[in-house]
Amino acid sequence: MDKVSSFLRKSSSFGSMISAKNEIYLPVTTKPQSKKFRLRQILGHCLYRRVVIWTLVLILLLSLTLFNPRLTTKTRQDVMDLMQLGKGQLREAQAGKGEEIVLQTQDGAVPEEKKENAEEQKEEEEEPEDDGQNGPHWMRYKHMDGYYKGLRAIVPFVEYTPEYPAPTGSKLTIPVSAPHHTKLPTPTPYNPHPDYDSSEYKSEYHKVQPCYLDAARKTPVPDVYAYSGVPQGQAKPAMGSYDLLGLREDVCFDRFGRYGAYGLGYTTKEGGTGEALDTDHEGNEAVWQKHGKINWENMDWAAAQERCFVANENRFYTGNSTQDAEYAKLRPKRIDRTAIVIRTYVGFKWTAHALLNFRAMISELNLQSGGEYDVHFLLHVRDNNMPIWADPQTAQDILDENVPREFHGICTLWSEAQMNLYYPGDFGDAFDNPSNGDIHGVYRSAHMPLQHFAQMHPEYAHFWNWEMDMRWTGSYYELFDRLGKWGAKQSRQGMWERASKYYIPALHGDWNNFTKIVERETQASGRRSIMGPVIFAGKNNLQQGEGGFMPKSCATGSDMTQCGVGEDADLITLNPLFDTNESGWVFASDVTGYDKQYPIPPRRCAIVTASRLSRRLLSAMHEETWRMHHGMFSEMFPPSMAFHHGLKAVYAPHPVYVDRAWPAEEIEKHFNGGRDHTSGGHGSPFDLQNEHNHKGTSWYYNSEFAGLLWRRWLGYAQMDGRGKNGGRSGEGDLRGGREEEADPNNSGRLCLRSMLVHPIKWENPSERDN
């Protein structure tokens, strides 16, 4: 089909849903169109007749919509919204738009007993038991209140009792009596980095030179502050684990301890952001006592990262295989470097909270680690006519208009036209292309610019693909460091099977028990456990890694429980790696360039493209793209390439919270309800009809709870989302905010343990309509 007819077909399919600003594509029908008929043959030229007929048609359609029980739980527009929000790096299109995330919230205070009982009674009246017709099944479970307890309710971790999950055999939630401290506790600096000055560290590794924000080395990197303990009653995560990944769960963070060092809580005249001045700020002065309020006005992050690296250059491998092979024989040990690659785009609205988030990321990952990580931005230039690689002034103009000056030096520009030049040739037809998008487009192939970036930066061994609308309440170093170390400890035996399933500690027990459960389920399924590369009709071999990617620990005769233990993971994902076949995921067959005389290749996928990819995985993807002209939808391509070629891939079960007190058995039923008790195949939670289950979680592309909880933590009042329709779309009462947090009878501002929240489409309520 020529370009003109293709454009016309796209335009007629999507209509007003695509603006000039967005490149999001929505699925269109793949069924052949029926023979057209002319409406004028029915309506004629009579204006009155047309008005009457169209009025009747509209009434009929509205009636079907309003009284169809299936559409009351998931409308067509909901489906379209999910499609727009959920595709890898193109969360872009909704980033400035924002959707109100309104689920649960309860009084964050320690109210009088009568008030507490009244609220519980009110909730019981407003939230009917699910009878199969009143709405989604999760409506039968109670909203939890412990998330909204604040600083005055903190107790030492040894005294902590969560309201959820309740002990086996008891109610789903348990009433927890929280203390009410009249005096706020004091936070202390939180440092999850190794003790670089210890004799133990220096006996193994090179000395770490301290890094500073300024070239004069007078402004040290500020600290994050945490509170010892947890608010009494705060729920534990429903899925994932702190202890398993080596994350601390005995401390919590408020907004000033987390972001005060980077400009939260003081004016722009003082060099801050001016944010949170309109929220409760009692006791926040503690976070500036050590380093004072830093003036961030003239910060240059590229220069700061470069200075830090140069000062510590002898600590790291270089990316030159010959030279690094010699370094590996020497002591002290050298370590690999990792790039955090944040995906942004022309038109992204940089807010004060975005500045805070990325200042924190660079400070904690690069400057406080002696250069172990570098942070970069990949800036998508939508206009393919812009000569970004040929004219420096054009590139500078784009930066000036779209990126705060402090981040200019760590931005790499790219465009889809550039990807066409870098990966030329005929990619052939797709098995299915529901978006009707181009294979070089960011929607279908968000990995292409990352592959190119990796080719240009051999100094990094790993690359985190990160998105603008994700937040982490704790230290970024702790998150990325612990995930990498946990991935290296995992055995390849049963690796793909464990990765295909959500880990629910309240049901599965500890990780060893979970591993045994997965082994039993695999045996019962009659399927063989996957080990090494998979063979399928039409598969092509890579030119690189001809000997394969399996480590020596997996050689014949070895203890297979130790196969891969100590080997860095090539892929670390933050959601399960599920089998897309018959999963109901809408892009499951978006596979391009393979010989269609054979069946579609086997695939694996992880929803949300946030993940860590090794250099050798990106190199394999690069070769598959340029030499074989193979492609898959963004969230499916990296996992499938690891699957095909036998690279090490793990799903890291980080802590994920739920807004309601789901029984663990129900979480298993709905999140591991696919084939053989996994998250893949028929019954997958990633089926478009099942994704509503994720709305009440803290981590998923269409979560509502994530944004509501995050904004409450930032000190902004939110609609609590409690009501007869299940807590969606602005139901309930307005709770939280300055007046409530400052009330001495309440428990103060929120304090949360480290957790990932996504998506965060807006933060300060003033941003929502902008």
C-alpha positions in Angstrom: 0.0 0.0 0.0 1.4 3.4 -0.9 2.1 6.0 1.7 -0.9 8.2 0.8 -3.4 5.4 1.2 -1.7 4.2 4.3 -2.0 7.7 5.9 -5.6 8.0 4.9 -6.4 4.6 6.4 -4.7 5.6 9.7 -6.5 8.9 9.8 -9.9 7.4 9.2 -9.3 4.7 11.7 -8.2 6.9 14.6 -10.0 10.2 13.9 -9.7 12.9 16.5 -7.9 10.6 19.0 -4.6 11.4 17.4 -3.3 15.0 17.7 -0.4 16.5 15.9 1.5 16.3 19.2 1.1 12.6 19.8 2.3 9.6 17.8 0.2 7.0 19.7 -1.5 4.5 17.6 -4.6 2.6 18.7 -5.6 -0.9 17.4 -7.7 -1.0 14.4 -9.8 -3.9 13.2 -8.0 -6.5 11.2 -11.2 -8.0 9.8 -11.9 -7.3 6.1 -14.3 -4.4 5.6 -17.8 -5.2 4.4 -19.1 -3.7 1.2 -20.0 -0.1 1.7 -23.5 1.3 1.2 -24.5 4.9 0.9 -26.4 6.4 3.8 -28.0 8.9 1.5 -30.0 6.0 -0.1 -31.7 5.6 3.3 -31.8 9.2 4.5 -32.4 10.9 1.3 -32.0 14.7 1.2 -34.7 15.6 3.8 -33.1 17.5 6.7 -35.9 16.6 9.1 -35.8 12.9 8.3 -32.0 12.9 8.9 -32.5 14.7 12.3 -35.2 12.2 13.4 -33.2 9.1 12.3 -30.0 10.2 13.9 -31.7 11.2 17.1 -33.2 7.7 17.4 -29.9 6.1 16.6 -28.1 8.1 19.3 -30.8 7.2 21.9 -30.4 3.6 21.0 -26.6 3.7 21.3 -26.7 5.5 24.6 -29.2 3.1 26.0 -27.0 0.1 25.0 -24.0 1.8 26.6 -25.6 2.9 29.9 -27.4 -0.4 30.6 -24.9 -2.9 29.4 -23.3 -4.3 32.6 -20.1 -5.2 30.7 -19.6 -1.7 29.6 -20.2 -0.3 33.1 -17.1 -2.0 34.3 -14.9 -1.4 31.2 -16.0 1.0 28.5 -14.6 1.3 25.1 -12.9 4.5 26.0 -11.3 2.7 29.0 -9.9 0.2 26.5 -8.5 3.0 24.4 -7.0 4.7 27.4 -5.3 1.5 28.4 -4.0 1.1 24.9 -2.6 4.6 25.0 -1.0 4.4 28.4 0.5 1.0 28.2 3.0 0.7 25.4 6.6 1.0 26.6 8.2 4.3 26.1 5.0 5.9 24.7 3.6 6.7 28.0 4.7 10.0 26.5 1.3 10.7 24.9 -0.5 10.9 28.2 2.3 12.4 30.3 1.0 16.0 30.2 -2.6 15.0 30.1 -3.0 13.1 33.4 -5.9 11.1 34.6 -7.3 11.5 38.1 -6.3 8.5 40.1 -8.8 8.1 42.8 -9.0 5.0 44.8 -8.8 4.6 48.5 -7.7 6.9 51.2 -8.6 7.2 54.8 -8.0 9.7 57.5 -4.2 9.7 58.0 -4.7 10.5 61.7 -5.3 8.4 64.7 -8.9 9.5 65.2 -11.2 9.0 68.1 -12.6 5.5 68.5 -16.2 6.7 67.6 -15.0 8.4 64.5 -13.0 5.4 63.4 -16.0 3.1 63.9 -18.2 5.5 62.0 -15.9 5.5 59.1 -15.8 1.7 59.0 -19.6 1.5 59.2 -19.9 4.1 56.4 -17.5 2.1 54.2 -19.4 -1.1 54.8 -22.6 0.6 53.7 -21.0 2.1 50.6 -19.2 -0.9 49.4 -21.6 -3.8 48.7 -20.5 -7.4 48.5 -19.9 -8.5 44.9 -22.8 -10.6 43.6 -21.3 -10.9 40.2 -23.4 -8.1 38.8 -22.5 -5.1 41.0 -19.1 -4.6 39.5 -15.6 -6.1 39.6 -14.8 -8.8 42.2 -12.4 -6.6 44.0 -15.3 -4.4 45.2 -16.0 -7.0 47.9 -12.7 -6.2 49.7 -12.2 -3.3 52.2 -10.0 -0.3 51.5 -7.0 -0.2 53.8 -6.2 2.7 56.1 -2.6 2.2 57.2 -1.1 3.9 54.2 -2.4 7.2 55.5 -0.9 7.0 59.0 1.8 9.6 59.5 4.9 10.6 61.4 3.1 10.6 64.8 2.2 6.9 64.4 5.7 5.6 63.7 6.8 2.7 65.9 10.1 0.7 65.9 10.0 -2.1 63.4 10.1 -4.7 66.1 6.8 -3.3 67.4 5.2 -3.0 64.0 2.0 -4.8 63.2 0.6 -4.5 59.7 -3.2 -4.4 59.1 -2.6 -6.5 56.0 -2.0 -9.3 55.3 -3.7 -10.7 58.5 -2.4 -13.9 60.1 -3.7 -17.1 58.5 -7.3 -17.9 59.7 -8.1 -14.3 60.8 -9.9 -11.5 59.0 -8.4 -10.0 55.9 -7.5 -6.9 57.9 -6.9 -6.6 61.6 -7.6 -3.5 63.7 -4.3 -2.0 64.8 -4.1 0.5 67.6 -1.5 3.1 66.5 0.3 5.4 68.9 -0.1 9.2 68.8 3.2 10.9 69.5 2.8 14.5 70.6 6.3 15.3 69.4 7.4 14.5 65.8 10.3 12.0 65.5 13.6 13.3 64.0 14.9 11.8 60.7 18.6 10.8 60.2 20.8 10.5 57.1 20.1 7.4 55.1 23.1 5.8 53.3 22.6 2.4 51.5 26.0 2.7 49.8 28.9 0.5 50.8 31.3 1.8 53.4 33.9 2.9 50.9 36.3 3.9 53.7 36.2 0.6 55.5 39.3 -1.7 55.4 37.0 -4.5 54.2 36.0 -2.6 51.1 39.5 -1.2 50.3 41.0 -4.7 50.6 38.7 -5.8 47.7 38.2 -2.8 45.6 39.9 0.5 44.5 39.7 3.5 46.8 36.6 5.7 46.1 37.3 9.4 45.7 34.5 11.6 47.0 32.5 13.6 44.4 31.0 17.1 44.7 28.3 19.1 43.1 30.7 21.9 42.1 34.1 22.0 40.4 35.6 23.8 43.4 34.8 20.7 45.6 33.1 22.9 48.2 29.5 21.6 47.9 29.2 17.9 49.0 26.4 15.8 47.8 23.5 16.1 50.3 21.9 13.2 52.1 18.5 11.6 51.9 16.8 11.5 55.3 14.7 8.6 56.7 12.8 7.8 59.9 13.6 4.8 61.9 10.5 2.6 62.1 7.2 2.4 60.2 3.7 3.9 60.9 1.8 1.4 63.0 -0.7 -0.6 60.9 0.7 0.3 57.5 0.1 -2.7 55.1 2.8 -5.0 53.9 3.3 -5.4 50.2 0.9 -8.0 48.6 3.4 -9.0 46.0 7.1 -9.0 46.1 9.5 -8.7 49.0 12.0 -6.3 50.7 14.0 -8.9 52.4 14.3 -11.1 49.4 15.9 -8.3 47.3 18.0 -6.9 50.2 16.0 -3.7 50.6 15.4 -2.3 54.0 11.8 -2.3 55.3 12.5 -0.9 58.8 12.6 2.7 57.8 10.2 5.1 56.1 10.6 8.4 54.1 8.5 11.6 54.2 8.6 14.1 51.3 11.1 16.4 52.9 13.5 13.7 53.9 13.3 12.3 50.4 13.4 15.5 48.3 14.3 18.4 50.7 18.0 18.1 49.8 17.2 18.7 46.1 15.0 21.8 46.5 11.7 20.8 48.0 10.4 23.0 50.7 12.3 26.2 50.0 11.8 29.2 47.6 13.3 29.7 44.2 15.1 32.8 45.6 17.0 30.4 47.8 17.7 28.1 44.9 14.9 25.7 45.6 11.8 24.7 43.6 9.2 26.6 45.6 7.2 23.3 45.9 5.6 22.1 49.2 5.5 25.6 50.7 1.8 25.2 50.7 1.8 21.9 52.6 2.4 21.0 56.2 6.2 21.4 57.0 6.5 20.9 60.7 10.0 19.7 61.7 11.3 19.8 58.1 14.3 21.9 59.1 16.2 18.8 60.2 17.0 17.9 56.6 19.0 21.1 56.0 21.0 21.2 59.2 24.0 19.4 57.8 24.5 20.9 54.3 22.1 23.8 54.3 19.7 24.7 51.5 21.6 24.2 48.2 21.2 26.7 45.4 20.5 24.5 42.3 20.2 27.4 39.9 23.5 26.9 38.0 23.8 23.1 38.3 25.6 21.3 35.4 25.0 17.6 35.8 27.1 16.5 32.8 30.2 18.3 34.3 29.5 16.8 37.7 29.2 13.3 36.4 32.3 13.6 34.3 34.4 15.0 37.2 33.2 12.1 39.4 34.2 9.5 36.8 37.6 11.0 36.1 38.4 11.0 39.8 37.5 7.3 40.0 38.4 6.1 36.5 40.8 3.4 37.8 37.9 1.6 39.6 36.1 0.5 36.4 36.3 -1.8 33.4 36.7 0.2 30.2 34.5 -1.7 27.7 37.6 -2.7 25.7 37.6 -6.5 25.9 41.3 -7.0 25.5 42.2 -4.4 28.1 39.5 -5.6 30.5 40.7 -9.2 30.3 44.1 -8.1 31.7 42.4 -5.9 34.4 40.4 -9.0 35.5 43.6 -10.7 36.5 44.6 -7.9 38.9 43.7 -6.8 42.4 42.1 -4.7 43.7 39.0 -5.6 41.7 37.5 -3.4 39.1 33.8 -3.1 38.6 31.4 -2.6 35.7 29.6 0.7 35.0 25.9 1.0 34.3 23.9 3.7 32.4 20.5 4.8 33.5 18.8 5.8 30.2 15.7 8.0 30.8 13.3 8.3 27.9 11.9 11.7 27.2 10.5 13.5 24.2 9.9 16.9 22.7 6.9 18.4 24.4 7.4 16.8 27.7 6.4 19.2 30.5 9.2 19.6 32.9 7.7 20.3 36.3 9.4 21.1 39.6 8.8 17.6 40.8 10.4 16.2 37.7 13.5 18.2 38.6 13.5 16.9 42.1 13.3 13.3 40.9 16.2 13.5 38.5 18.4 15.5 40.7 17.9 12.7 43.3 18.6 10.0 40.7 21.9 11.5 39.6 23.1 12.5 43.1 22.4 9.0 44.6 23.5 6.9 41.6 26.5 8.7 40.3 28.0 11.2 42.7 27.4 9.2 45.9 28.8 6.0 44.3 32.0 7.4 42.9 30.8 7.2 39.3 29.5 3.6 39.3 26.4 4.8 37.4 25.8 7.5 34.8 22.4 9.0 34.1 21.5 10.0 30.5 18.4 11.3 28.7 17.3 10.0 25.3 15.3 12.8 23.8 12.9 11.8 21.0 12.6 14.5 18.4 9.3 14.0 16.7 9.9 16.1 13.6 11.8 13.9 11.2 12.8 16.9 9.1 15.0 18.2 11.9 18.7 17.6 11.0 19.7 16.8 14.6 22.8 14.8 13.7 24.0 17.3 11.0 23.4 20.8 12.5 24.6 21.5 16.1 22.6 24.7 16.3 19.4 22.8 15.5 20.1 20.3 18.3 20.9 23.2 20.7 17.7 25.0 19.8 15.7 21.8 20.6 17.4 21.4 23.9 16.8 25.1 24.8 13.1 24.7 24.1 12.5 21.3 25.7 15.0 20.5 28.5 16.1 22.4 31.6 19.6 23.7 31.2 21.0 21.7 34.1 20.4 18.5 32.1 21.5 19.6 28.6 24.9 17.9 28.7 23.4 14.5 29.4 20.8 14.5 26.6 21.2 12.4 23.4 18.8 13.4 20.6 17.2 10.9 18.3 14.4 10.6 15.7 12.6 7.9 13.8 14.2 9.2 10.6 17.5 8.4 12.2 16.4 4.9 13.0 15.4 4.4 9.4 18.9 5.3 8.4 20.5 3.2 11.1 18.4 0.1 10.4 17.6 0.3 6.7 16.0 -2.4 4.5 12.8 -4.3 4.1 11.5 -5.8 7.3 8.6 -7.6 5.6 5.2 -8.1 6.9 4.1 -8.6 10.5 2.1 -11.5 11.7 -0.1 -8.9 13.2 0.1 -5.1 13.5 -2.9 -3.9 15.6 -1.5 -0.4 15.9 -0.8 -0.1 12.1 2.4 1.7 13.2 5.7 1.7 11.4 8.4 -0.8 12.5 10.8 2.1 13.0 8.4 4.0 15.1 8.9 4.5 18.9 5.5 2.9 19.6 6.4 -0.5 18.1 10.2 -0.4 18.5 11.2 1.7 21.5 14.3 -0.4 21.8 15.9 0.8 18.6 17.4 4.1 19.9 18.6 2.2 23.1 20.4 -0.3 20.9 22.0 2.5 19.0 22.9 4.3 22.3 24.6 1.1 23.5 26.6 0.8 20.3 27.9 4.4 20.9 28.7 3.7 24.6 30.9 0.7 25.0 32.0 1.8 28.5 28.8 0.5 30.1 28.1 -3.1 30.8 24.4 -2.6 31.6 21.7 -0.2 30.6 18.5 0.6 32.6 15.7 1.7 30.4 13.7 4.1 32.5 10.6 6.3 32.1 9.7 9.8 33.1 6.6 8.9 35.0 8.0 6.5 37.6 9.0 7.3 41.1 10.9 5.6 43.9 10.3 6.8 47.5 13.7 5.7 48.8 17.3 5.9 47.6 17.8 5.1 43.9 21.2 3.5 44.6 19.6 1.0 47.0 17.0 0.0 44.3 19.4 -0.5 41.4 22.3 -1.9 43.3 20.1 -4.5 45.1 18.2 -5.6 42.0 21.5 -6.2 40.1 23.0 -8.2 43.0 19.8 -10.3 43.4 19.7 -11.0 39.7 23.3 -12.3 39.8 22.5 -14.7 42.6 19.7 -16.4 40.7 20.1 -19.9 39.3 19.2 -20.5 35.6 17.5 -23.7 36.7 13.7 -23.0 36.6 14.5 -19.3 35.8 11.9 -18.8 33.1 9.2 -20.6 35.1 9.8 -18.6 38.3 9.9 -15.4 36.2 6.4 -16.1 34.8 4.7 -15.9 38.1 3.9 -13.2 40.6 5.5 -13.9 44.0 2.9 -13.6 46.8 4.7 -14.1 50.2 1.5 -14.5 52.2 0.5 -17.5 50.0 3.8 -18.8 48.7 6.0 -18.5 51.8 9.7 -17.8 51.5 11.6 -17.8 48.2 12.7 -21.4 48.6 9.2 -22.6 49.1 8.1 -20.5 46.1 10.7 -22.2 44.0 9.4 -25.6 45.0 5.9 -24.6 44.2 6.9 -23.5 40.8 8.8 -26.8 40.2 5.8 -28.8 41.2 3.5 -26.8 38.9 5.9 -27.2 36.0 6.0 -31.0 36.5 2.2 -31.1 36.8 1.9 -29.2 33.5 3.8 -31.8 31.5 6.0 -29.1 30.1 9.8 -29.3 30.2 11.7 -26.6 32.1 13.4 -24.2 29.8 17.2 -24.2 29.9 19.4 -22.4 27.4 18.4 -21.2 23.9 15.1 -22.4 22.4 14.8 -24.0 19.0 12.0 -23.2 16.6 11.3 -23.4 12.9 12.9 -20.6 10.9 15.3 -19.5 13.7 18.5 -17.8 12.6 21.8 -18.0 14.5 23.6 -14.9 15.7 27.1 -14.2 14.4 28.2 -13.0 17.9 28.4 -15.5 20.7 28.8 -18.5 18.5 29.7 -20.6 21.4 26.4 -19.7 23.1 25.7 -17.7 26.2 25.6 -20.4 28.8 28.2 -20.0 31.5 30.7 -22.7 32.6 28.6 -23.4 35.7 26.0 -25.0 33.4 28.3 -27.5 31.8 27.3 -31.1 31.6 27.8 -32.9 34.9 27.6 -29.6 36.9 25.3 -29.0 39.8 22.4 -27.5 37.9 21.1 -25.7 41.0 24.2 -23.6 40.7 23.9 -23.0 36.9 24.2 -19.3 36.4 24.7 -18.4 40.0 27.1 -15.5 40.1 26.4 -14.5 36.5 25.0 -11.0 35.9 21.5 -11.1 34.6 21.1 -10.0 31.0 17.6 -8.8 31.6 16.0 -7.7 34.8 12.3 -6.8 34.6 9.9 -5.4 37.1 6.8 -7.4 36.0 6.6 -11.1 35.2 8.0 -12.5 32.0 4.9 -14.1 30.6 4.2 -16.3 27.6 2.2 -14.1 25.2 0.7 -17.0 23.2 -3.1 -17.0 23.8 -2.6 -14.5 26.6 -5.1 -12.0 25.3 -2.5 -9.3 25.3 -3.4 -7.1 22.4 0.1 -7.0 20.8 1.0 -10.6 21.3 1.5 -11.3 17.6 3.2 -8.0 16.6 6.2 -9.9 15.2 7.9 -8.7 12.1 10.5 -10.1 9.6 10.2 -13.8 10.3 9.4 -16.3 7.6 5.6 -16.6 7.7 5.6 -20.1 6.1 6.5 -21.2 9.7 4.5 -20.7 12.8 5.0 -17.5 14.8 8.1 -17.8 17.0 7.7 -18.3 20.7 7.6 -15.1 22.7 8.0 -13.7 26.2 7.0 -10.3 27.4 7.1 -8.0 30.4 4.6 -5.2 30.6 6.2 -1.8 31.3 9.5 -1.5 29.5 11.4 -0.4 32.6 14.2 -3.0 32.8 17.9 -3.5 32.9 19.5 -4.9 29.7 23.1 -6.1 29.4 25.4 -5.1 26.6 25.3 -8.5 25.1 21.5 -8.6 25.0 21.4 -5.2 23.3 24.0 -6.5 20.9 21.9 -9.5 20.1 18.9 -7.3 19.6 21.0 -5.0 17.4 22.1 -7.9 15.2 18.6 -9.3 14.9 17.4 -5.9 13.8 20.1 -4.8 11.3 21.1 -8.2 9.8 17.9 -10.3 10.0 15.3 -7.4 9.9 13.5 -9.0 12.9 11.3 -6.9 15.2 8.7 -7.3 17.9 6.5 -5.0 19.9 8.5 -2.9 22.4 7.8 -4.8 25.6 8.2 -8.2 23.9 11.4 -7.8 21.9 14.1 -7.8 24.7 12.5 -10.7 26.6 12.0 -12.7 23.5 15.6 -12.2 22.3 16.9 -13.4 25.7 14.5 -16.3 25.4 15.6 -17.3 21.9 19.3 -17.1 22.5 19.7 -18.4 26.0 20.5 -15.3 27.9 19.9 -14.9 31.6 16.5 -13.2 32.3 14.8 -12.6 35.7 11.8 -10.9 37.0 12.7 -9.1 40.2 9.7 -9.3 42.6 9.9 -5.8 44.1 7.3 -4.7 46.7 3.9 -4.0 45.1 1.1 -2.8 47.3 -2.7 -3.0 46.9 -5.3 -0.5 48.0 -7.8 -3.2 49.2 -7.4 -6.2 51.5 -7.4 -8.9 48.8 -7.0 -12.4 50.1 -3.8 -13.9 49.0 -5.7 -16.7 47.2 -7.6 -14.1 45.2 -4.4 -12.4 44.1 -3.1 -15.8 43.0 -6.4 -16.4 41.1 -6.4 -13.1 39.2 -2.7 -12.4 38.8 -1.4 -15.9 38.3 -4.6 -17.2 36.7 -3.1 -18.0 33.3 -1.9 -21.3 32.0 -0.4 -23.7 34.6 -0.8 -21.1 37.4 1.4 -18.5 35.6 0.7 -15.0 34.4 0.8 -16.1 30.7 -1.4 -18.0 28.3 -5.2 -18.0 28.6 -6.4 -16.2 31.7 -3.4 -13.8 31.8 -3.8 -10.7 33.9 -2.5 -8.8 30.9 -5.5 -9.6 28.8 -7.3 -6.4 28.0 -10.4 -7.7 29.8 -8.4 -8.4 33.0 -6.1 -5.4 33.3 -8.6 -3.6 35.6 -7.2 -5.8 38.4 -4.0 -3.7 38.3 -5.7 -0.4 38.9 -5.6 -0.9 42.7 -1.9 -1.8 42.7 1.1 0.6 43.2 2.9 -0.5 40.0 1.4 -0.9 36.6 0.9 1.3 33.6 -2.8 1.8 34.3 -2.7 1.9 38.1 -4.9 4.5 39.8 -3.7 3.7 43.4 -0.1 4.7 42.5 -0.9 8.3 41.7 -3.4 8.8 44.5 -1.0 7.5 47.2 1.9 9.5 45.7 0.1 12.8 45.7 -1.2 12.2 49.3 2.5 11.5 50.3 3.4 14.8 48.6 0.9 16.6 50.9 -1.9 17.2 48.4 -5.6 16.4 49.2 -7.1 13.8 47.1 -10.6 12.3 46.5 -10.4 9.1 48.5 -12.3 7.1 45.9 -14.6 5.2 48.3 -18.1 4.7 47.1 -20.7 2.5 45.6 -19.0 2.3 42.2 -15.9 0.8 43.6 -13.6 3.7 44.0 -12.9 5.0 40.6 -13.2 8.3 38.8 -13.3 10.8 41.7 -15.7 9.1 44.1 -15.7 9.7 47.8 -14.4 12.5 50.0 -11.5 14.9 49.7 -8.9 13.9 52.3 -5.4 14.7 53.1 -3.7 18.0 52.5 -2.3 20.7 54.7 -5.2 21.2 57.0 -5.5 17.6 57.9 -1.8 16.9 58.2 -1.2 20.0 60.4 -4.1 19.1 62.8 -2.4 18.0 66.0 -5.2 15.4 66.5 -4.1 13.7 63.3 -0.9 11.6 62.7 0.8 14.1 60.4 2.3 13.8 57.0 2.7 10.4 55.4 5.8 8.3 55.8 6.2 5.4 53.3 8.7 2.6 52.9 10.7 2.4 49.7 8.4 1.6 46.9 8.0 2.0 43.1 5.0 3.9 41.9 3.8 4.2 38.3 2.3 6.0 36.4 2.7 9.5 37.9 1.1 11.7 35.3 0.8 14.8 37.5 1.8 15.8 41.0 0.9 19.3 42.2 -2.8 19.6 41.5 -2.1 22.8 39.6 -0.3 20.7 36.9 -3.3 18.6 36.1 -5.1 21.0 33.7 -1.9 22.5 32.2 
